[in-house]
């Protein structure tokens, strides 16, 4: 049985002008570091504030325990790739060089045993 650190249960939230942002949203976050990535204005900051308990939903519940960190966007668009923002930019670049034919030992050392890094990263962002 998986233990979830934070759970949204049928959460609804309206913006100050009355427009619905979320309606009947249910989701459980595993107890691992999770980032919210999406287009500007889609509700990432509001969702993070709900998870942190800084704002309350119109309906539904936010349950669980865990630490929520809100990191303001340093600028839009953010600098770097998703891989760099996730802290694996060097590994992905080395993997790409190997796939292009590199035999440089430093690339292989950088990748280590994480040959499926790109696929795992893509799965996490879906």
Backbone as JSON Lines, residues from 0, in Angstrom:
{"i":0,"aa":"X","n":[0.84,-1.17,0.0],"ca":[0.0,0.0,0.0],"c":[0.89,1.24,0.0]}
{"i":1,"aa":"X","n":[0.64,2.16,-0.93],"ca":[1.41,3.38,-1.02],"c":[0.88,4.41,-0.04]}
{"i":2,"aa":"X","n":[1.76,5.07,0.67],"ca":[1.38,6.13,1.58],"c":[1.52,7.45,0.85]}
{"i":3,"aa":"X","n":[0.48,8.24,0.84],"ca":[0.51,9.54,0.18],"c":[0.71,10.62,1.23]}
{"i":4,"aa":"X","n":[1.52,11.61,0.9],"ca":[1.77,12.66,1.87],"c":[0.72,13.76,1.81]}
{"i":5,"aa":"X","n":[0.16,14.03,0.63],"ca":[-0.87,15.05,0.49],"c":[-1.96,14.56,-0.45]}
{"i":6,"aa":"X","n":[-3.2,14.81,-0.09],"ca":[-4.32,14.37,-0.91],"c":[-5.31,15.51,-1.08]}
{"i":7,"aa":"X","n":[-5.71,15.75,-2.3],"ca":[-6.8,16.66,-2.61],"c":[-8.03,15.8,-2.83]}
{"i":8,"aa":"X","n":[-9.11,16.1,-2.13],"ca":[-10.33,15.31,-2.25],"c":[-11.48,16.21,-2.68]}
{"i":9,"aa":"X","n":[-11.83,16.12,-3.97],"ca":[-12.94,16.86,-4.57],"c":[-12.85,18.36,-4.3]}
{"i":10,"aa":"X","n":[-11.67,18.91,-4.51],"ca":[-11.39,20.32,-4.23],"c":[-11.91,21.21,-5.37]}
{"i":11,"aa":"X","n":[-12.59,22.27,-4.98],"ca":[-13.02,23.31,-5.93],"c":[-12.51,24.65,-5.43]}
{"i":12,"aa":"X","n":[-12.16,25.52,-6.36],"ca":[-11.63,26.84,-5.99],"c":[-12.05,27.84,-7.06]}
{"i":13,"aa":"X","n":[-12.52,28.99,-6.62],"ca":[-12.91,30.07,-7.53],"c":[-11.97,31.25,-7.35]}
{"i":14,"aa":"X","n":[-11.67,31.91,-8.45],"ca":[-10.88,33.13,-8.41],"c":[-11.71,34.27,-7.82]}
{"i":15,"aa":"X","n":[-11.05,35.37,-7.48],"ca":[-11.74,36.5,-6.86],"c":[-12.88,37.04,-7.73]}
{"i":16,"aa":"X","n":[-12.74,36.92,-9.05],"ca":[-13.79,37.41,-9.95],"c":[-14.92,36.4,-10.15]}
{"i":17,"aa":"X","n":[-14.86,35.26,-9.45],"ca":[-15.91,34.26,-9.5],"c":[-15.7,33.14,-10.5]}
{"i":18,"aa":"X","n":[-14.68,33.26,-11.35],"ca":[-14.43,32.2,-12.33],"c":[-13.88,30.96,-11.63]}
{"i":19,"aa":"X","n":[-14.37,29.77,-12.0],"ca":[-13.83,28.55,-11.39],"c":[-12.42,28.26,-11.92]}
{"i":20,"aa":"X","n":[-11.52,27.92,-11.01],"ca":[-10.16,27.52,-11.4],"c":[-10.04,26.01,-11.36]}
{"i":21,"aa":"X","n":[-10.53,25.4,-10.27],"ca":[-10.57,23.95,-10.13],"c":[-11.99,23.55,-9.76]}
{"i":22,"aa":"X","n":[-12.41,22.41,-10.25],"ca":[-13.73,21.91,-9.91],"c":[-13.63,20.4,-9.7]}
{"i":23,"aa":"X","n":[-13.93,19.96,-8.48],"ca":[-13.96,18.54,-8.15],"c":[-12.61,17.86,-8.43]}
{"i":24,"aa":"X","n":[-11.52,18.52,-8.05],"ca":[-10.17,18.02,-8.28],"c":[-9.77,17.05,-7.18]}
{"i":25,"aa":"X","n":[-9.38,15.83,-7.56],"ca":[-8.9,14.83,-6.61],"c":[-7.57,14.3,-7.1]}
{"i":26,"aa":"X","n":[-6.6,14.24,-6.19],"ca":[-5.27,13.75,-6.56],"c":[-4.49,13.48,-5.29]}
{"i":27,"aa":"X","n":[-3.62,12.48,-5.33],"ca":[-2.73,12.18,-4.2],"c":[-1.3,12.31,-4.66]}
{"i":28,"aa":"X","n":[-0.5,13.0,-3.86],"ca":[0.92,13.18,-4.13],"c":[1.7,12.17,-3.32]}
{"i":29,"aa":"X","n":[2.56,11.42,-3.97],"ca":[3.44,10.49,-3.27],"c":[4.43,11.3,-2.42]}
{"i":30,"aa":"X","n":[4.97,10.69,-1.37],"ca":[5.89,11.41,-0.49],"c":[7.29,11.54,-1.09]}
{"i":31,"aa":"X","n":[7.34,12.17,-2.25],"ca":[8.62,12.47,-2.91],"c":[8.55,13.91,-3.4]}
{"i":32,"aa":"X","n":[9.68,14.47,-3.72],"ca":[9.71,15.84,-4.24],"c":[8.93,15.88,-5.55]}
{"i":33,"aa":"X","n":[8.03,16.83,-5.65],"ca":[7.18,16.97,-6.82],"c":[7.17,18.43,-7.25]}
{"i":34,"aa":"X","n":[7.3,18.66,-8.54],"ca":[7.24,20.01,-9.07],"c":[6.0,20.18,-9.92]}
{"i":35,"aa":"X","n":[5.45,21.38,-9.93],"ca":[4.31,21.69,-10.78],"c":[4.82,22.48,-11.97]}
{"i":36,"aa":"X","n":[4.59,21.97,-13.16],"ca":[5.04,22.62,-14.38],"c":[3.83,22.82,-15.27]}
{"i":37,"aa":"X","n":[3.69,24.0,-15.83],"ca":[2.57,24.25,-16.72],"c":[2.62,25.66,-17.25]}
{"i":38,"aa":"X","n":[1.71,25.95,-18.15],"ca":[1.65,27.27,-18.76],"c":[1.31,28.33,-17.72]}
{"i":39,"aa":"X","n":[1.71,29.54,-18.01],"ca":[1.43,30.67,-17.14],"c":[-0.09,30.85,-17.0]}
{"i":40,"aa":"X","n":[-0.55,31.06,-15.77],"ca":[-1.96,31.34,-15.54],"c":[-2.86,30.12,-15.42]}
{"i":41,"aa":"X","n":[-2.3,28.93,-15.3],"ca":[-3.12,27.72,-15.22],"c":[-3.47,27.3,-13.8]}
{"i":42,"aa":"X","n":[-2.95,28.0,-12.79],"ca":[-3.32,27.71,-11.41],"c":[-2.28,26.99,-10.58]}
{"i":43,"aa":"X","n":[-1.04,26.91,-11.06],"ca":[0.0,26.2,-10.3],"c":[0.23,26.84,-8.93]}
{"i":44,"aa":"X","n":[0.32,28.16,-8.89],"ca":[0.57,28.85,-7.62],"c":[-0.59,28.68,-6.66]}
{"i":45,"aa":"X","n":[-1.82,28.78,-7.16],"ca":[-2.99,28.59,-6.3],"c":[-3.02,27.16,-5.77]}
{"i":46,"aa":"X","n":[-2.73,26.18,-6.62],"ca":[-2.7,24.79,-6.18],"c":[-1.64,24.6,-5.09]}
{"i":47,"aa":"X","n":[-0.47,25.2,-5.27],"ca":[0.58,25.09,-4.25],"c":[0.13,25.74,-2.95]}
{"i":48,"aa":"X","n":[-0.54,26.88,-3.03],"ca":[-1.03,27.54,-1.82],"c":[-2.1,26.7,-1.12]}
{"i":49,"aa":"X","n":[-2.95,26.04,-1.9],"ca":[-3.93,25.12,-1.31],"c":[-3.23,23.99,-0.57]}
{"i":50,"aa":"X","n":[-2.23,23.4,-1.22],"ca":[-1.49,22.29,-0.6],"c":[-0.76,22.73,0.66]}
{"i":51,"aa":"X","n":[-0.28,23.98,0.67],"ca":[0.45,24.51,1.81],"c":[-0.48,24.99,2.92]}
{"i":52,"aa":"X","n":[-1.78,25.04,2.65],"ca":[-2.73,25.51,3.65],"c":[-2.81,27.03,3.74]}
{"i":53,"aa":"X","n":[-2.27,27.73,2.76],"ca":[-2.29,29.19,2.78],"c":[-3.63,29.76,2.32]}
{"i":54,"aa":"X","n":[-4.36,29.01,1.52],"ca":[-5.73,29.37,1.12],"c":[-6.59,28.13,1.29]}
{"i":55,"aa":"X","n":[-7.88,28.35,1.43],"ca":[-8.81,27.24,1.63],"c":[-9.63,27.01,0.37]}
{"i":56,"aa":"X","n":[-9.97,25.76,0.07],"ca":[-10.82,25.5,-1.09],"c":[-12.26,25.93,-0.83]}
{"i":57,"aa":"X","n":[-12.97,26.21,-1.9],"ca":[-14.4,26.52,-1.79],"c":[-15.16,25.28,-1.33]}
{"i":58,"aa":"X","n":[-14.79,24.14,-1.89],"ca":[-15.37,22.84,-1.53],"c":[-14.25,21.82,-1.48]}
{"i":59,"aa":"X","n":[-14.5,20.71,-0.8],"ca":[-13.53,19.64,-0.74],"c":[-12.53,19.81,0.39]}
{"i":60,"aa":"X","n":[-11.56,18.92,0.41],"ca":[-10.58,18.91,1.5],"c":[-9.17,18.68,0.96]}
{"i":61,"aa":"X","n":[-8.21,19.27,1.67],"ca":[-6.8,18.97,1.45],"c":[-6.34,18.28,2.72]}
{"i":62,"aa":"X","n":[-5.89,17.03,2.59],"ca":[-5.52,16.23,3.76],"c":[-4.08,15.75,3.64]}
{"i":63,"aa":"X","n":[-3.54,15.42,4.79],"ca":[-2.22,14.81,4.82],"c":[-1.2,15.69,5.5]}
{"i":64,"aa":"X","n":[0.01,15.24,5.38],"ca":[1.11,15.98,5.98],"c":[2.24,16.04,4.97]}
{"i":65,"aa":"X","n":[3.07,16.97,5.15],"ca":[4.2,17.14,4.25],"c":[4.59,18.6,4.21]}
{"i":66,"aa":"X","n":[5.72,18.85,3.62],"ca":[6.19,20.22,3.5],"c":[6.0,20.68,2.07]}
{"i":67,"aa":"X","n":[5.44,21.86,1.92],"ca":[5.23,22.45,0.61],"c":[6.08,23.7,0.54]}
{"i":68,"aa":"X","n":[6.94,23.77,-0.46],"ca":[7.78,24.94,-0.66],"c":[7.3,25.66,-1.9]}
{"i":69,"aa":"X","n":[7.08,26.95,-1.78],"ca":[6.67,27.76,-2.91],"c":[7.89,28.53,-3.4]}
{"i":70,"aa":"X","n":[8.32,28.23,-4.6],"ca":[9.47,28.92,-5.18],"c":[8.97,29.83,-6.28]}
{"i":71,"aa":"X","n":[9.12,31.13,-6.11],"ca":[8.64,32.04,-7.15],"c":[9.41,31.85,-8.44]}
{"i":72,"aa":"X","n":[8.72,32.03,-9.54],"ca":[9.37,31.92,-10.84],"c":[10.37,33.06,-10.97]}
{"i":73,"aa":"X","n":[11.64,32.75,-11.26],"ca":[12.65,33.8,-11.35],"c":[12.44,34.73,-12.53]}
{"i":74,"aa":"X","n":[11.67,34.35,-13.46],"ca":[11.4,35.15,-14.64],"c":[10.62,34.29,-15.61]}
{"i":75,"aa":"X","n":[9.91,34.89,-16.49],"ca":[9.15,34.11,-17.45],"c":[9.65,34.43,-18.83]}
{"i":76,"aa":"X","n":[9.98,33.47,-19.63],"ca":[10.02,32.05,-19.3],"c":[11.23,31.73,-18.43]}
{"i":77,"aa":"X","n":[11.15,30.65,-17.66],"ca":[12.28,30.3,-16.81],"c":[13.5,29.94,-17.66]}
{"i":78,"aa":"X","n":[14.65,30.25,-17.1],"ca":[15.9,29.93,-17.8],"c":[16.17,28.44,-17.69]}
{"i":79,"aa":"X","n":[16.62,27.85,-18.77],"ca":[17.02,26.45,-18.74],"c":[15.93,25.52,-19.21]}
{"i":80,"aa":"X","n":[16.32,24.27,-19.33],"ca":[15.4,23.22,-19.76],"c":[14.73,22.59,-18.54]}
{"i":81,"aa":"X","n":[13.71,21.79,-18.77],"ca":[13.07,21.06,-17.67],"c":[14.1,20.17,-16.99]}
{"i":82,"aa":"X","n":[14.98,19.53,-17.78],"ca":[16.03,18.69,-17.22],"c":[16.95,19.48,-16.29]}
{"i":83,"aa":"X","n":[17.33,20.69,-16.71],"ca":[18.18,21.52,-15.86],"c":[17.44,21.93,-14.6]}
{"i":84,"aa":"X","n":[16.16,22.3,-14.74],"ca":[15.37,22.68,-13.57],"c":[15.19,21.5,-12.62]}
{"i":85,"aa":"X","n":[15.17,20.27,-13.16],"ca":[15.04,19.07,-12.34],"c":[16.39,18.62,-11.78]}
{"i":86,"aa":"X","n":[17.47,19.29,-12.18],"ca":[18.79,18.96,-11.66],"c":[19.5,17.83,-12.37]}
{"i":87,"aa":"X","n":[19.04,17.47,-13.58],"ca":[19.66,16.38,-14.33],"c":[20.08,16.82,-15.73]}
{"i":88,"aa":"X","n":[20.3,18.1,-15.91],"ca":[20.68,18.62,-17.23],"c":[21.98,18.06,-17.74]}
{"i":89,"aa":"X","n":[22.99,17.96,-16.88],"ca":[24.3,17.43,-17.3],"c":[24.18,15.97,-17.73]}
{"i":90,"aa":"X","n":[23.42,15.2,-16.97],"ca":[23.24,13.78,-17.29],"c":[22.52,13.6,-18.62]}
{"i":91,"aa":"X","n":[21.47,14.4,-18.86],"ca":[20.74,14.31,-20.12],"c":[21.6,14.73,-21.3]}
{"i":92,"aa":"X","n":[22.43,15.76,-21.11],"ca":[23.33,16.19,-22.18],"c":[24.36,15.11,-22.49]}
{"i":93,"aa":"X","n":[24.9,14.47,-21.46],"ca":[25.87,13.39,-21.67],"c":[25.21,12.21,-22.38]}
{"i":94,"aa":"X","n":[24.0,11.88,-21.99],"ca":[23.26,10.8,-22.63],"c":[23.02,11.1,-24.11]}
{"i":95,"aa":"X","n":[22.69,12.34,-24.41],"ca":[22.47,12.74,-25.81],"c":[23.78,12.63,-26.61]}
{"i":96,"aa":"X","n":[24.89,13.02,-26.01],"ca":[26.18,12.9,-26.71],"c":[26.53,11.44,-26.97]}
{"i":97,"aa":"X","n":[26.27,10.56,-25.99],"ca":[26.53,9.13,-26.17],"c":[25.67,8.58,-27.3]}
{"i":98,"aa":"X","n":[24.39,8.96,-27.3],"ca":[23.49,8.49,-28.36],"c":[23.93,8.98,-29.74]}
{"i":99,"aa":"X","n":[24.64,10.11,-29.77],"ca":[25.14,10.66,-31.04],"c":[26.49,10.07,-31.41]}
{"i":100,"aa":"X","n":[27.03,9.17,-30.56],"ca":[28.26,8.48,-30.91],"c":[29.46,8.79,-30.03]}
{"i":101,"aa":"X","n":[29.3,9.61,-29.0],"ca":[30.42,9.93,-28.13],"c":[30.93,8.68,-27.41]}
{"i":102,"aa":"X","n":[32.24,8.58,-27.3],"ca":[32.86,7.5,-26.52],"c":[33.67,8.09,-25.37]}
{"i":103,"aa":"X","n":[33.41,9.34,-25.05],"ca":[34.11,10.05,-23.99],"c":[33.75,9.42,-22.64]}
{"i":104,"aa":"X","n":[34.78,9.01,-21.9],"ca":[34.56,8.36,-20.61],"c":[33.83,9.25,-19.62]}
{"i":105,"aa":"X","n":[34.03,10.57,-19.71],"ca":[33.34,11.46,-18.77],"c":[31.83,11.45,-19.0]}
{"i":106,"aa":"X","n":[31.41,11.28,-20.26],"ca":[29.97,11.18,-20.53],"c":[29.4,9.91,-19.9]}
{"i":107,"aa":"X","n":[30.1,8.79,-20.06],"ca":[29.63,7.53,-19.48],"c":[29.62,7.6,-17.96]}
{"i":108,"aa":"X","n":[30.62,8.25,-17.38],"ca":[30.67,8.39,-15.92],"c":[29.52,9.28,-15.43]}
{"i":109,"aa":"X","n":[29.21,10.3,-16.2],"ca":[28.12,11.21,-15.83],"c":[26.77,10.48,-15.84]}
{"i":110,"aa":"X","n":[26.53,9.67,-16.86],"ca":[25.27,8.93,-16.97],"c":[25.2,7.82,-15.92]}
{"i":111,"aa":"X","n":[26.33,7.19,-15.64],"ca":[26.35,6.09,-14.66],"c":[25.43,4.98,-15.1]}
{"i":112,"aa":"X","n":[24.54,4.55,-14.21],"ca":[23.6,3.47,-14.56],"c":[22.2,4.01,-14.85]}
{"i":113,"aa":"X","n":[22.1,5.31,-15.13],"ca":[20.79,5.94,-15.37],"c":[20.48,6.05,-16.86]}
{"i":114,"aa":"X","n":[20.55,4.93,-17.56],"ca":[20.3,4.92,-19.0],"c":[18.85,5.21,-19.33]}
{"i":115,"aa":"X","n":[17.95,5.03,-18.39],"ca":[16.53,5.3,-18.62],"c":[16.09,6.65,-18.05]}
{"i":116,"aa":"X","n":[17.04,7.54,-17.79],"ca":[16.76,8.82,-17.17],"c":[15.72,9.63,-17.96]}
{"i":117,"aa":"X","n":[15.88,9.71,-19.27],"ca":[14.95,10.49,-20.09],"c":[13.53,9.94,-19.97]}
{"i":118,"aa":"X","n":[13.39,8.62,-20.05],"ca":[12.07,8.0,-19.96],"c":[11.45,8.22,-18.58]}
{"i":119,"aa":"X","n":[12.25,8.08,-17.53],"ca":[11.74,8.29,-16.17],"c":[11.3,9.74,-15.98]}
{"i":120,"aa":"X","n":[12.08,10.68,-16.51],"ca":[11.73,12.09,-16.4],"c":[10.44,12.37,-17.15]}
{"i":121,"aa":"X","n":[10.3,11.81,-18.34],"ca":[9.07,12.01,-19.12],"c":[7.86,11.43,-18.4]}
{"i":122,"aa":"X","n":[8.01,10.27,-17.77],"ca":[6.9,9.67,-17.03],"c":[6.48,10.55,-15.86]}
{"i":123,"aa":"X","n":[7.45,11.15,-15.19],"ca":[7.14,11.99,-14.04],"c":[6.4,13.25,-14.44]}
{"i":124,"aa":"X","n":[6.61,13.74,-15.65],"ca":[5.98,14.99,-16.08],"c":[4.67,14.76,-16.79]}
{"i":125,"aa":"X","n":[4.25,13.52,-16.95],"ca":[2.96,13.25,-17.62],"c":[1.83,13.29,-16.64]}
